[in-house]
Amino acid sequence: MDSSQATTMYPWKEIIPRMEEIRAEATDQFIAAWKNAQSRRTHDFTWHETMGYVIVKRDDAARRIVLSPRGPELLKEMGLVFDPGSVSTHPQDPGAADWDIAAAGPAAEAAETRWRPAHARFALRLGEPPYLRAFSLEHLALQTTQCLRERRRILKSRLDPDEMLLSISQFPLLGTGTYIDHQGAPNGPLLRSQLLPDICLNSQPPFTLEIGGIVDRRGVVPYTGVPVFRDTNTVWPFVDEDLPADPYKGGILTQSCESNRDSACAMGSSTVATATPSAAASPADLNANGLPSNAPWDALLNSQPPPPSRPLLLEPPSNKNCVLLDSPLFGIGSGGVLRVTLCAADLDEARSLHDQLAPISAIMAALTAATPIVKGHLVNRDCYWDVQCSTVDDRSAQERGIVPLTTAKGTLLKSRYGSIDMYLGPDETRADPAFRRVYNDCHFTYDKQSFWKMKEDHGIDSLLALHVSRLFVRDIHYASENMLSTGETSSAMSGQEHFKRFLGCSRQNICLYPPNKCTSSGWEVEFMSLEAQLTDAENAAFITFIVLLSRVIISYRLNLYLPISLMDQNMARSQKVNAAGEQLFFFRRDVFGGRDGKSNGSGRISKRANLTPSRNTRPTSAGAERGTRGMNCSGVYAKAEYVELSVDEILNGSEAFGVTGILNIIFTYLNTMRLEYDVEQALRRQLLLVKRRASGKLCTLATWMRNFVRTHPEYQNDSVVSQSINYDMLRAMNDIEEGRVAAPELLG
């Protein structure tokens, strides 16, 4: 883009006076998208994936690998231009969905890829695809892996001879020692970090303004404590000496906000509502729980735990036995990503996919765990999800419950990144006995004005209106000049820029996106909890699993509903070391039950002490694999609606607990499709990787990395990952990705 035509961007502090105006416009944009979608239905299910990579530079003589900040330079060499004002998450060509990508082949498909910069200069992202992939089992089986490989080849062809391209969630040494080329000094004006220099951050306005907005809105740099893995020689108690001993009493306070308002404060307006207690009395049109009094909330409210008598006090993370991170860049746009976006036929299908995929997100996080090293230390977790959510937490002191509520919209119990707050359920005009309001058993805050505007003025059902109005209790971190303009300039916009900014401030394990009238896309559901895998074959396998699971959910009307509180517990468990092999997760025992409104609706939870009772017990007969009502079980488990199960039992089934197994249902679905032999075998090979990893026959990337470090001859059993160990590990990982070294424990 010509610099003379560059979009002017305004930071959070400057748009505070216009924030309510922006919220109102965002509400109107969603309403317009919802109305436009009422009269149309996309013909076919489509999907696309999002991938991200990290560029590293190796010094073989010094046995050192550091990050390479050449991402923007590579994009420029490829002739790709980034519009800072663009926020689209949809394909932008109205006729793109009609492009026959299957006939074009993987090479042509990869060549059409639109790459985008990430927040970090050393990372690259797959941007909006110029096409939506039609649901073709042949393409899914035979071309997905090849397309991923061809994309990687194109990027690698632009690298210097001493550079490598890795699909890893986080660079293991980021934040300690020498970890980036031309590193420079920290404490720069952009990141304001004592660990990361400004060269790490992409200097384009959307990225600098978002990072700055997070820090300014919170009032302090978000500190994140990641528990250290305690090995035999680890100094204990462990103290991170890179940052002040007590970050909340010294060192990290930023210049205070010039405004006397506490972030999402609506200019001090009291016309807000919250599902959590606040200092103000509830308005007349709200019940005692802070929810609409004329909506059918009785079942939900009676099931919820009583709200706390005072605002929830969220204690700062302890600096003891933790490595400390001090920048949002540790959690946003600094590593590889793997996401799958599903474009549903209509809103009903999108709501079903949103709800039914949410309970599986923790299982997939555990199965794709790939981040056991943070800031040069083995840590006591394998996933990066919670770390990411914490590092981008922009809640103010009022919203975190540290000080009394005065101007904020309410106490926010979660970061802007996290698991979903509520299920969407069916439209109120459509009955679905599988959904019960008691599943939405967690408190959250929402914006009253937008809720009533959507519900009363435009007829959007209560659950969808609540889901959307949750977004508006948070602020956006920056705005373009077009967003703040009026008249013809504003009307010429795509129609969703305001709303998409709020969507970007609330990224959850499952995200719902509305259709865009300028494109061919419909309602979209994005699956967010996967961690990027080392090889293209692995990434393709998990993409295939999610796409096929979405078709099975719709075809067989699976019922995977869990109470939100149990799903949150699952997400916490999925972060632990070797969660795929050692943790138990709450899961619905009979995924076919409950649709009649009678069966399997006891709400009873069966807990277990360990994995022993049914470890490695799964259906072996063809009849059991083809079963459609779950296997027989007896005793207490037969009466339980939810059972604590291992990842193996959830995906591969368990006779002892009467669990069919998600993969067995997918195999049944494939049996009905009458596939060509080569297509069926290719799909089964992809799913076999998922199956074997769930069973423990293959390890996760996190386990592989942890084992590599702990068996390295230079490792001192002190949890420290040195430059030389990191060099050997990343070289081995690159060799595995390029097929020069076998890794049977990881890939089979």
Secondary structure, DSSP 4 states (H G I P E B T S, - for coil): --GGGPPPEEEHHHHGGGHHHHHHHHHHHHHHHHHHHHT---SS-EEEEEEEEEEEEEETTTTEEEE---HHHHHHHTT----TT----S---TTGGGS-HHHHHHHHHHHT--EEE-SBTTEEEE-S-SS-EE--HHHHHHTHHHHHHHHHHHHHTTS-TTEEEE--SS-TTTTSSS-BTT---S--TTT--SS--GGGB--SHHHHHHHHHHHHHHSB---EEEEBP--TT--SS-B-TTS-S-TTTTT-BPPPPSSSS-SS-GGG----EESS--SSPPPTTB-TTSSBTTSS-HHHHHHSPPPPSS----PPPP-BTEEEE--GGGTSSSS--EEEEEE-SSHHHHHHHHHHHHHHHHHHHHHT----EETTEEBS-S-SHHHHHHHT----TTTTTSS--SSSS----S-SSBS-S------TTS--TT--GGG--S--EE-HHHHHIIIIIT---HHHHHHHHGGGGS--SEEEHHHH--THHHHTS-S-HHHHHHHHT--BSEEEE---TTSS---EEEE--PPPPSSHHHHHHHHHHHHHHHHHHHHHT------HHHHHHHHHHHTSTTHHHH--EEEES-TT-STTSSTT----EE--SSSGGGTT----SHHHHT-SS-----THHHH-SEEEE-HHHHHH-BTTTTB--HHHHHHHHHHTS---HHHHHHHHHHHHHHHHHHHTSS--HHHHHHHHHHTSTT--SSSB--HHHHHHHHHHHHHHHTTSS--HHHH-
